[in-house]
Amino acid sequence: MRCPDCGTDDDRVVDSRPTPSGDAIRRRRECRDCARRFTTFERVELPGLLVRKRSGALIDFDRARVLDGMARAAKGRVELAALEVAAAAVEHELRALGRRELTSEQVGLQVLAQLRELDEVAYVRFASVYKDFQGPEDFELELSSLRKEAPPKSA
C-alpha cells in the first residue's frame, strides 16, 4: 500500500478490525518512511448478481437500491444502521442461493423476511407495494397472516 503522504510502499499494519456490517476489514497503517498513519478498507470482490425483473429486463443487483426500499418502508421506525445490516443480510441470503441470476421475486421475499424481523409496520408498508395491495382486504389478509406467525406479545 502506498503512503498517501510520501508515496512509499513500505508500511506496517497497526490495527485491524471488521467493519460494523462485517463485509470489510478496516486496517490502520503506518508508513515506515514518514511515520504518517492512514486507514484502508479491504473487501472481498465477489462476482455481481443479476436480477431478472418482471418485465424480463436483466439488471445488476444493487444493495443500495435494496436499502433505499427498506428505508422508505421503515421511515421513522428503524435506524439506518439496522437497515444496513438487514440489506447486507439480504445480499448474503441471495448469494447463498448459489445462482448468479435471480428474480426480482426472490429479492423481494428476502427483503420482506428481513423487515418482518425488524419492524412489523415496515414489513406491511413494504408488502403493500411489493404485493400490489388493491384494497383494505389485502391489508387485513396480510395482518392476519402476520399475527398467526408472530409470537404472542408479553403483557
C-alpha angles and dihedrals in degrees: 000000000000118000109246089218107046103009095235115144096212112101140138130224111245099179138002128191138154120258116248091258090052094227097107144032119235112214125193109206136189124206111234090209105049099012092231115149124221139167129238132183123217119203133176111243108220125185111270122260120232124213123208107212124211089258089059094251116138116221136172115264109251119194090196089060091051090048091050092053092047092047092052091051092046097041109156093359110073129038118246093240091059091048091051090054090048092049089051089050090052090054091045092052091047091051089049088063086073097226129115094206118058136173124245086240091062090051092048093050091052091050090050091050092052094045091049088059094046106041133347094212091053088048092054092045092053093042091053091061098033094048092038098235111209101187148354092283089065090055091047092051092050093046092050089050090049092050093051093053098039120090114246114272116246116243 
